[in-house]
Amino acid sequence: MSKLSLSLIIFLLITMAGFQWIFERNEPRFLTPTITPVAPHLPSTINDTGRQSGGSS
């Protein structure tokens, strides 16, 4: 396996994990200061009021 394909696979795995952490907001504690500024610009399972979205009120 070439270095380029290995690098691409690692990049994709890290990117998918990052987006999953942002979407679910279950990132490791040490990454929270990095994720917090980015999270409002991406979709999330938690809406603006902090409640789970998708339910009827």
CHARMM-style PDB file with segment names, atoms N, HN, CA, C and O in Angstrom:
ATOM      1  N   MET     1       0.857  -1.169   0.000  1.00  0.00      PROA
ATOM      2  CA  MET     1       0.000   0.000   0.000  1.00  0.00      PROA
ATOM      3  C   MET     1       0.909   1.239   0.000  1.00  0.00      PROA
ATOM      4  O   MET     1       1.833   1.347   0.805  1.00  0.00      PROA
ATOM      5  N   SER     2       0.638   2.121  -0.873  1.00  0.00      PROA
ATOM      6  HN  SER     2      -0.113   2.033  -1.527  1.00  0.00      PROA
ATOM      7  CA  SER     2       1.485   3.307  -0.964  1.00  0.00      PROA
ATOM      8  C   SER     2       1.182   4.286   0.175  1.00  0.00      PROA
ATOM      9  O   SER     2       0.139   4.214   0.824  1.00  0.00      PROA
ATOM     10  N   LYS     3       2.109   5.183   0.389  1.00  0.00      PROA
ATOM     11  HN  LYS     3       2.956   5.242  -0.139  1.00  0.00      PROA
ATOM     12  CA  LYS     3       1.940   6.186   1.450  1.00  0.00      PROA
ATOM     13  C   LYS     3       0.739   7.083   1.174  1.00  0.00      PROA
ATOM     14  O   LYS     3       0.046   7.506   2.099  1.00  0.00      PROA
ATOM     15  N   LEU     4       0.498   7.369  -0.092  1.00  0.00      PROA
ATOM     16  HN  LEU     4       1.061   7.025  -0.844  1.00  0.00      PROA
ATOM     17  CA  LEU     4      -0.618   8.243  -0.445  1.00  0.00      PROA
ATOM     18  C   LEU     4      -1.958   7.602  -0.091  1.00  0.00      PROA
ATOM     19  O   LEU     4      -2.817   8.253   0.503  1.00  0.00      PROA
ATOM     20  N   SER     5      -2.141   6.343  -0.448  1.00  0.00      PROA
ATOM     21  HN  SER     5      -1.443   5.814  -0.931  1.00  0.00      PROA
ATOM     22  CA  SER     5      -3.417   5.696  -0.136  1.00  0.00      PROA
ATOM     23  C   SER     5      -3.583   5.498   1.372  1.00  0.00      PROA
ATOM     24  O   SER     5      -4.688   5.644   1.892  1.00  0.00      PROA
ATOM     25  N   LEU     6      -2.516   5.172   2.069  1.00  0.00      PROA
ATOM     26  HN  LEU     6      -1.617   5.053   1.646  1.00  0.00      PROA
ATOM     27  CA  LEU     6      -2.581   5.035   3.524  1.00  0.00      PROA
ATOM     28  C   LEU     6      -2.930   6.377   4.166  1.00  0.00      PROA
ATOM     29  O   LEU     6      -3.743   6.431   5.088  1.00  0.00      PROA
ATOM     30  N   SER     7      -2.323   7.447   3.688  1.00  0.00      PROA
ATOM     31  HN  SER     7      -1.662   7.403   2.939  1.00  0.00      PROA
ATOM     32  CA  SER     7      -2.619   8.784   4.203  1.00  0.00      PROA
ATOM     33  C   SER     7      -4.071   9.161   3.940  1.00  0.00      PROA
ATOM     34  O   SER     7      -4.721   9.755   4.801  1.00  0.00      PROA
ATOM     35  N   LEU     8      -4.585   8.826   2.766  1.00  0.00      PROA
ATOM     36  HN  LEU     8      -4.057   8.343   2.067  1.00  0.00      PROA
ATOM     37  CA  LEU     8      -5.967   9.128   2.422  1.00  0.00      PROA
ATOM     38  C   LEU     8      -6.933   8.365   3.331  1.00  0.00      PROA
ATOM     39  O   LEU     8      -7.917   8.935   3.803  1.00  0.00      PROA
ATOM     40  N   ILE     9      -6.667   7.104   3.575  1.00  0.00      PROA
ATOM     41  HN  ILE     9      -5.868   6.640   3.192  1.00  0.00      PROA
ATOM     42  CA  ILE     9      -7.526   6.300   4.455  1.00  0.00      PROA
ATOM     43  C   ILE     9      -7.515   6.858   5.873  1.00  0.00      PROA
ATOM     44  O   ILE     9      -8.571   6.980   6.493  1.00  0.00      PROA
ATOM     45  N   ILE    10      -6.359   7.193   6.386  1.00  0.00      PROA
ATOM     46  HN  ILE    10      -5.501   7.094   5.882  1.00  0.00      PROA
ATOM     47  CA  ILE    10      -6.257   7.759   7.738  1.00  0.00      PROA
ATOM     48  C   ILE    10      -6.975   9.100   7.816  1.00  0.00      PROA
ATOM     49  O   ILE    10      -7.677   9.369   8.791  1.00  0.00      PROA
ATOM     50  N   PHE    11      -6.810   9.936   6.810  1.00  0.00      PROA
ATOM     51  HN  PHE    11      -6.240   9.717   6.018  1.00  0.00      PROA
ATOM     52  CA  PHE    11      -7.488  11.231   6.766  1.00  0.00      PROA
ATOM     53  C   PHE    11      -9.001  11.056   6.785  1.00  0.00      PROA
ATOM     54  O   PHE    11      -9.696  11.755   7.523  1.00  0.00      PROA
ATOM     55  N   LEU    12      -9.515  10.131   5.981  1.00  0.00      PROA
ATOM     56  HN  LEU    12      -8.950   9.563   5.382  1.00  0.00      PROA
ATOM     57  CA  LEU    12     -10.958   9.896   5.936  1.00  0.00      PROA
ATOM     58  C   LEU    12     -11.493   9.376   7.261  1.00  0.00      PROA
ATOM     59  O   LEU    12     -12.565   9.796   7.696  1.00  0.00      PROA
ATOM     60  N   LEU    13     -10.776   8.480   7.906  1.00  0.00      PROA
ATOM     61  HN  LEU    13      -9.905   8.139   7.552  1.00  0.00      PROA
ATOM     62  CA  LEU    13     -11.210   7.956   9.196  1.00  0.00      PROA
ATOM     63  C   LEU    13     -11.242   9.042  10.269  1.00  0.00      PROA
ATOM     64  O   LEU    13     -12.190   9.123  11.049  1.00  0.00      PROA
ATOM     65  N   ILE    14     -10.210   9.870  10.304  1.00  0.00      PROA
ATOM     66  HN  ILE    14      -9.439   9.805   9.669  1.00  0.00      PROA
ATOM     67  CA  ILE    14     -10.166  10.966  11.281  1.00  0.00      PROA
ATOM     68  C   ILE    14     -11.277  11.982  10.999  1.00  0.00      PROA
ATOM     69  O   ILE    14     -11.901  12.491  11.930  1.00  0.00      PROA
ATOM     70  N   THR    15     -11.524  12.274   9.729  1.00  0.00      PROA
ATOM     71  HN  THR    15     -11.017  11.860   8.973  1.00  0.00      PROA
ATOM     72  CA  THR    15     -12.578  13.216   9.357  1.00  0.00      PROA
ATOM     73  C   THR    15     -13.952  12.681   9.748  1.00  0.00      PROA
ATOM     74  O   THR    15     -14.769  13.422  10.296  1.00  0.00      PROA
ATOM     75  N   MET    16     -14.217  11.406   9.474  1.00  0.00      PROA
ATOM     76  HN  MET    16     -13.554  10.804   9.029  1.00  0.00      PROA
ATOM     77  CA  MET    16     -15.506  10.818   9.838  1.00  0.00      PROA
ATOM     78  C   MET    16     -15.697  10.801  11.349  1.00  0.00      PROA
ATOM     79  O   MET    16     -16.792  11.082  11.835  1.00  0.00      PROA
ATOM     80  N   ALA    17     -14.653  10.479  12.091  1.00  0.00      PROA
ATOM     81  HN  ALA    17     -13.763  10.251  11.696  1.00  0.00      PROA
ATOM     82  CA  ALA    17     -14.749  10.497  13.555  1.00  0.00      PROA
ATOM     83  C   ALA    17     -15.013  11.914  14.053  1.00  0.00      PROA
ATOM     84  O   ALA    17     -15.820  12.111  14.962  1.00  0.00      PROA
ATOM     85  N   GLY    18     -14.349  12.889  13.471  1.00  0.00      PROA
ATOM     86  HN  GLY    18     -13.694  12.729  12.732  1.00  0.00      PROA
ATOM     87  CA  GLY    18     -14.550  14.287  13.870  1.00  0.00      PROA
ATOM     88  C   GLY    18     -15.963  14.761  13.625  1.00  0.00      PROA
ATOM     89  O   GLY    18     -16.565  15.392  14.495  1.00  0.00      PROA
ATOM     90  N   PHE    19     -16.507  14.467  12.450  1.00  0.00      PROA
ATOM     91  HN  PHE    19     -16.019  13.955  11.743  1.00  0.00      PROA
ATOM     92  CA  PHE    19     -17.880  14.872  12.165  1.00  0.00      PROA
ATOM     93  C   PHE    19     -18.880  14.147  13.061  1.00  0.00      PROA
ATOM     94  O   PHE    19     -19.886  14.732  13.463  1.00  0.00      PROA
ATOM     95  N   GLN    20     -18.617  12.892  13.376  1.00  0.00      PROA
ATOM     96  HN  GLN    20     -17.799  12.417  13.050  1.00  0.00      PROA
ATOM     97  CA  GLN    20     -19.491  12.160  14.281  1.00  0.00      PROA
ATOM     98  C   GLN    20     -19.467  12.785  15.673  1.00  0.00      PROA
ATOM     99  O   GLN    20     -20.510  12.920  16.311  1.00  0.00      PROA
ATOM    100  N   TRP    21     -18.292  13.163  16.140  1.00  0.00      PROA
ATOM    101  HN  TRP    21     -17.444  13.053  15.621  1.00  0.00      PROA
ATOM    102  CA  TRP    21     -18.171  13.808  17.445  1.00  0.00      PROA
ATOM    103  C   TRP    21     -18.913  15.130  17.472  1.00  0.00      PROA
ATOM    104  O   TRP    21     -19.586  15.449  18.452  1.00  0.00      PROA
ATOM    105  N   ILE    22     -18.792  15.907  16.393  1.00  0.00      PROA
ATOM    106  HN  ILE    22     -18.245  15.648  15.596  1.00  0.00      PROA
ATOM    107  CA  ILE    22     -19.473  17.200  16.334  1.00  0.00      PROA
ATOM    108  C   ILE    22     -20.986  16.999  16.281  1.00  0.00      PROA
ATOM    109  O   ILE    22     -21.728  17.710  16.957  1.00  0.00      PROA
ATOM    110  N   PHE    23     -21.449  16.031  15.480  1.00  0.00      PROA
ATOM    111  HN  PHE    23     -20.846  15.453  14.931  1.00  0.00      PROA
ATOM    112  CA  PHE    23     -22.880  15.792  15.336  1.00  0.00      PROA
ATOM    113  C   PHE    23     -23.497  15.314  16.641  1.00  0.00      PROA
ATOM    114  O   PHE    23     -24.565  15.790  17.026  1.00  0.00      PROA
ATOM    115  N   GLU    24     -22.854  14.396  17.317  1.00  0.00      PROA
ATOM    116  HN  GLU    24     -21.986  14.010  17.003  1.00  0.00      PROA
ATOM    117  CA  GLU    24     -23.378  13.835  18.560  1.00  0.00      PROA
ATOM    118  C   GLU    24     -22.928  14.618  19.795  1.00  0.00      PROA
ATOM    119  O   GLU    24     -23.489  14.434  20.875  1.00  0.00      PROA
ATOM    120  N   ARG    25     -21.932  15.483  19.654  1.00  0.00      PROA
ATOM    121  HN  ARG    25     -21.475  15.632  18.777  1.00  0.00      PROA
ATOM    122  CA  ARG    25     -21.309  16.226  20.757  1.00  0.00      PROA
ATOM    123  C   ARG    25     -20.817  15.286  21.854  1.00  0.00      PROA
ATOM    124  O   ARG    25     -21.045  15.525  23.039  1.00  0.00      PROA
ATOM    125  N   ASN    26     -20.140  14.215  21.444  1.00  0.00      PROA
ATOM    126  HN  ASN    26     -19.954  14.020  20.481  1.00  0.00      PROA
ATOM    127  CA  ASN    26     -19.571  13.266  22.399  1.00  0.00      PROA
ATOM    128  C   ASN    26     -18.058  13.163  22.210  1.00  0.00      PROA
ATOM    129  O   ASN    26     -17.468  12.095  22.373  1.00  0.00      PROA
ATOM    130  N   GLU    27     -17.446  14.292  21.864  1.00  0.00      PROA
ATOM    131  HN  GLU    27     -17.925  15.160  21.731  1.00  0.00      PROA
ATOM    132  CA  GLU    27     -16.000  14.317  21.657  1.00  0.00      PROA
ATOM    133  C   GLU    27     -15.259  14.139  22.981  1.00  0.00      PROA
ATOM    134  O   GLU    27     -15.821  14.396  24.045  1.00  0.00      PROA
ATOM    135  N   PRO    28     -14.017  13.706  22.921  1.00  0.00      PROA
ATOM    136  CA  PRO    28     -13.218  13.616  24.153  1.00  0.00      PROA
ATOM    137  C   PRO    28     -13.080  14.994  24.801  1.00  0.00      PROA
ATOM    138  O   PRO    28     -13.067  16.011  24.108  1.00  0.00      PROA
ATOM    139  N   ARG    29     -12.981  15.023  26.100  1.00  0.00      PROA
ATOM    140  HN  ARG    29     -12.991  14.197  26.663  1.00  0.00      PROA
ATOM    141  CA  ARG    29     -12.944  16.280  26.853  1.00  0.00      PROA
ATOM    142  C   ARG    29     -11.823  17.213  26.380  1.00  0.00      PROA
ATOM    143  O   ARG    29     -12.023  18.426  26.318  1.00  0.00      PROA
ATOM    144  N   PHE    30     -10.650  16.666  26.047  1.00  0.00      PROA
ATOM    145  HN  PHE    30     -10.487  15.680  26.098  1.00  0.00      PROA
ATOM    146  CA  PHE    30      -9.539  17.524  25.651  1.00  0.00      PROA
ATOM    147  C   PHE    30      -9.755  18.170  24.281  1.00  0.00      PROA
ATOM    148  O   PHE    30      -9.061  19.130  23.946  1.00  0.00      PROA
ATOM    149  N   LEU    31     -10.704  17.664  23.478  1.00  0.00      PROA
ATOM    150  HN  LEU    31     -11.268  16.883  23.750  1.00  0.00      PROA
ATOM    151  CA  LEU    31     -10.990  18.262  22.171  1.00  0.00      PROA
ATOM    152  C   LEU    31     -12.147  19.261  22.206  1.00  0.00      PROA
ATOM    153  O   LEU    31     -12.386  19.952  21.216  1.00  0.00      PROA
ATOM    154  N   THR    32     -12.861  19.351  23.317  1.00  0.00      PROA
ATOM    155  HN  THR    32     -12.666  18.790  24.121  1.00  0.00      PROA
ATOM    156  CA  THR    32     -14.014  20.239  23.400  1.00  0.00      PROA
ATOM    157  C   THR    32     -13.673  21.694  23.068  1.00  0.00      PROA
ATOM    158  O   THR    32     -14.451  22.324  22.351  1.00  0.00      PROA
ATOM    159  N   PRO    33     -12.553  22.275  23.544  1.00  0.00      PROA
ATOM    160  CA  PRO    33     -12.245  23.663  23.163  1.00  0.00      PROA
ATOM    161  C   PRO    33     -12.043  23.842  21.654  1.00  0.00      PROA
ATOM    162  O   PRO    33     -12.265  24.935  21.132  1.00  0.00      PROA
ATOM    163  N   THR    34     -11.633  22.805  20.960  1.00  0.00      PROA
ATOM    164  HN  THR    34     -11.453  21.917  21.384  1.00  0.00      PROA
ATOM    165  CA  THR    34     -11.449  22.884  19.516  1.00  0.00      PROA
ATOM    166  C   THR    34     -12.769  22.708  18.777  1.00  0.00      PROA
ATOM    167  O   THR    34     -12.993  23.358  17.756  1.00  0.00      PROA
ATOM    168  N   ILE    35     -13.636  21.850  19.271  1.00  0.00      PROA
ATOM    169  HN  ILE    35     -13.454  21.322  20.100  1.00  0.00      PROA
ATOM    170  CA  ILE    35     -14.897  21.529  18.606  1.00  0.00      PROA
ATOM    171  C   ILE    35     -15.949  22.614  18.831  1.00  0.00      PROA
ATOM    172  O   ILE    35     -16.757  22.874  17.940  1.00  0.00      PROA
ATOM    173  N   THR    36     -15.956  23.242  19.983  1.00  0.00      PROA
ATOM    174  HN  THR    36     -15.299  23.031  20.707  1.00  0.00      PROA
ATOM    175  CA  THR    36     -16.994  24.212  20.341  1.00  0.00      PROA
ATOM    176  C   THR    36     -17.145  25.352  19.325  1.00  0.00      PROA
ATOM    177  O   THR    36     -18.283  25.686  18.992  1.00  0.00      PROA
ATOM    178  N   PRO    37     -16.075  25.970  18.812  1.00  0.00      PROA
ATOM    179  CA  PRO    37     -16.272  27.041  17.829  1.00  0.00      PROA
ATOM    180  C   PRO    37     -16.791  26.542  16.479  1.00  0.00      PROA
ATOM    181  O   PRO    37     -17.423  27.305  15.748  1.00  0.00      PROA
ATOM    182  N   VAL    38     -16.539  25.290  16.138  1.00  0.00      PROA
ATOM    183  HN  VAL    38     -16.026  24.670  16.732  1.00  0.00      PROA
ATOM    184  CA  VAL    38     -16.927  24.746  14.842  1.00  0.00      PROA
ATOM    185  C   VAL    38     -18.358  24.215  14.861  1.00  0.00      PROA
ATOM    186  O   VAL    38     -19.052  24.278  13.846  1.00  0.00      PROA
ATOM    187  N   ALA    39     -18.806  23.693  16.003  1.00  0.00      PROA
ATOM    188  HN  ALA    39     -18.243  23.643  16.827  1.00  0.00      PROA
ATOM    189  CA  ALA    39     -20.090  23.003  16.117  1.00  0.00      PROA
ATOM    190  C   ALA    39     -21.306  23.825  15.676  1.00  0.00      PROA
ATOM    191  O   ALA    39     -22.198  23.253  15.049  1.00  0.00      PROA
ATOM    192  N   PRO    40     -21.400  25.123  15.961  1.00  0.00      PROA
ATOM    193  CA  PRO    40     -22.607  25.852  15.545  1.00  0.00      PROA
ATOM    194  C   PRO    40     -22.800  25.932  14.033  1.00  0.00      PROA
ATOM    195  O   PRO    40     -23.910  26.193  13.571  1.00  0.00      PROA
ATOM    196  N   HSD    41     -21.755  25.715  13.268  1.00  0.00      PROA
ATOM    197  HN  HSD    41     -20.853  25.503  13.644  1.00  0.00      PROA
ATOM    198  CA  HSD    41     -21.845  25.838  11.817  1.00  0.00      PROA
ATOM    199  C   HSD    41     -22.176  24.517  11.132  1.00  0.00      PROA
ATOM    200  O   HSD    41     -22.319  24.479   9.910  1.00  0.00      PROA
ATOM    201  N   LEU    42     -22.301  23.437  11.894  1.00  0.00      PROA
ATOM    202  HN  LEU    42     -22.185  23.467  12.887  1.00  0.00      PROA
ATOM    203  CA  LEU    42     -22.574  22.119  11.337  1.00  0.00      PROA
ATOM    204  C   LEU    42     -23.832  21.536  11.970  1.00  0.00      PROA
ATOM    205  O   LEU    42     -24.218  21.939  13.067  1.00  0.00      PROA
ATOM    206  N   PRO    43     -24.477  20.587  11.286  1.00  0.00      PROA
ATOM    207  CA  PRO    43     -25.682  19.963  11.856  1.00  0.00      PROA
ATOM    208  C   PRO    43     -25.378  19.270  13.177  1.00  0.00      PROA
ATOM    209  O   PRO    43     -24.257  18.822  13.418  1.00  0.00      PROA
ATOM    210  N   SER    44     -26.398  19.191  14.028  1.00  0.00      PROA
ATOM    211  HN  SER    44     -27.309  19.555  13.832  1.00  0.00      PROA
ATOM    212  CA  SER    44     -26.238  18.570  15.336  1.00  0.00      PROA
ATOM    213  C   SER    44     -27.537  17.885  15.731  1.00  0.00      PROA
ATOM    214  O   SER    44     -28.603  18.231  15.221  1.00  0.00      PROA
ATOM    215  N   THR    45     -27.456  16.916  16.635  1.00  0.00      PROA
ATOM    216  HN  THR    45     -26.590  16.634  17.049  1.00  0.00      PROA
ATOM    217  CA  THR    45     -28.662  16.269  17.142  1.00  0.00      PROA
ATOM    218  C   THR    45     -29.327  17.107  18.218  1.00  0.00      PROA
ATOM    219  O   THR    45     -30.473  16.844  18.581  1.00  0.00      PROA
ATOM    220  N   ILE    46     -28.638  18.102  18.730  1.00  0.00      PROA
ATOM    221  HN  ILE    46     -27.707  18.316  18.435  1.00  0.00      PROA
ATOM    222  CA  ILE    46     -29.183  18.980  19.760  1.00  0.00      PROA
ATOM    223  C   ILE    46     -29.503  20.325  19.119  1.00  0.00      PROA
ATOM    224  O   ILE    46     -28.642  20.931  18.480  1.00  0.00      PROA
ATOM    225  N   ASN    47     -30.750  20.795  19.288  1.00  0.00      PROA
ATOM    226  HN  ASN    47     -31.449  20.303  19.807  1.00  0.00      PROA
ATOM    227  CA  ASN    47     -31.120  22.078  18.687  1.00  0.00      PROA
ATOM    228  C   ASN    47     -30.652  23.237  19.577  1.00  0.00      PROA
ATOM    229  O   ASN    47     -29.967  23.018  20.577  1.00  0.00      PROA
ATOM    230  N   ASP    48     -31.022  24.456  19.213  1.00  0.00      PROA
ATOM    231  HN  ASP    48     -31.579  24.634  18.401  1.00  0.00      PROA
ATOM    232  CA  ASP    48     -30.528  25.653  19.916  1.00  0.00      PROA
ATOM    233  C   ASP    48     -30.952  25.726  21.375  1.00  0.00      PROA
ATOM    234  O   ASP    48     -30.261  26.360  22.172  1.00  0.00      PROA
ATOM    235  N   THR    49     -32.054  25.107  21.749  1.00  0.00      PROA
ATOM    236  HN  THR    49     -32.615  24.592  21.102  1.00  0.00      PROA
ATOM    237  CA  THR    49     -32.512  25.201  23.130  1.00  0.00      PROA
ATOM    238  C   THR    49     -31.895  24.128  24.003  1.00  0.00      PROA
ATOM    239  O   THR    49     -32.132  24.108  25.211  1.00  0.00      PROA
ATOM    240  N   GLY    50     -31.095  23.221  23.411  1.00  0.00      PROA
ATOM    241  HN  GLY    50     -30.903  23.238  22.430  1.00  0.00      PROA
ATOM    242  CA  GLY    50     -30.424  22.210  24.179  1.00  0.00      PROA
ATOM    243  C   GLY    50     -31.202  20.922  24.351  1.00  0.00      PROA
ATOM    244  O   GLY    50     -30.716  19.990  24.992  1.00  0.00      PROA
ATOM    245  N   ARG    51     -32.419  20.849  23.783  1.00  0.00      PROA
ATOM    246  HN  ARG    51     -32.814  21.606  23.262  1.00  0.00      PROA
ATOM    247  CA  ARG    51     -33.229  19.635  23.863  1.00  0.00      PROA
ATOM    248  C   ARG    51     -32.995  18.788  22.619  1.00  0.00      PROA
ATOM    249  O   ARG    51     -32.524  19.296  21.601  1.00  0.00      PROA
ATOM    250  N   GLN    52     -33.313  17.532  22.692  1.00  0.00      PROA
ATOM    251  HN  GLN    52     -33.695  17.119  23.519  1.00  0.00      PROA
ATOM    252  CA  GLN    52     -33.198  16.650  21.541  1.00  0.00      PROA
ATOM    253  C   GLN    52     -34.193  17.114  20.481  1.00  0.00      PROA
ATOM    254  O   GLN    52     -35.334  17.446  20.802  1.00  0.00      PROA
ATOM    255  N   SER    53     -33.763  17.139  19.217  1.00  0.00      PROA
ATOM    256  HN  SER    53     -32.836  16.869  18.957  1.00  0.00      PROA
ATOM    257  CA  SER    53     -34.650  17.552  18.145  1.00  0.00      PROA
ATOM    258  C   SER    53     -35.434  16.343  17.644  1.00  0.00      PROA
ATOM    259  O   SER    53     -35.063  15.198  17.904  1.00  0.00      PROA
ATOM    260  N   GLY    54     -36.511  16.606  16.931  1.00  0.00      PROA
ATOM    261  HN  GLY    54     -36.812  17.535  16.719  1.00  0.00      PROA
ATOM    262  CA  GLY    54     -37.272  15.543  16.320  1.00  0.00      PROA
ATOM    263  C   GLY    54     -38.534  15.155  17.062  1.00  0.00      PROA
ATOM    264  O   GLY    54     -39.355  14.424  16.509  1.00  0.00      PROA
ATOM    265  N   GLY    55     -38.722  15.605  18.274  1.00  0.00      PROA
ATOM    266  HN  GLY    55     -38.055  16.199  18.723  1.00  0.00      PROA
ATOM    267  CA  GLY    55     -39.914  15.257  19.039  1.00  0.00      PROA
ATOM    268  C   GLY    55     -40.948  16.369  18.982  1.00  0.00      PROA
ATOM    269  O   GLY    55     -40.615  17.519  18.697  1.00  0.00      PROA
ATOM    270  N   SER    56     -42.191  16.030  19.251  1.00  0.00      PROA
ATOM    271  HN  SER    56     -42.462  15.095  19.482  1.00  0.00      PROA
ATOM    272  CA  SER    56     -43.223  17.061  19.307  1.00  0.00      PROA
ATOM    273  C   SER    56     -43.314  17.614  20.720  1.00  0.00      PROA
ATOM    274  O   SER    56     -43.154  16.880  21.696  1.00  0.00      PROA
ATOM    275  N   SER    57     -43.570  18.910  20.825  1.00  0.00      PROA
ATOM    276  HN  SER    57     -43.699  19.507  20.032  1.00  0.00      PROA
ATOM    277  CA  SER    57     -43.613  19.555  22.142  1.00  0.00      PROA
ATOM    278  C   SER    57     -45.014  19.660  22.659  1.00  0.00      PROA
ATOM    279  OT1 SER    57     -45.230  20.177  23.755  1.00  0.00      PROA
TER     280      SER     57
END
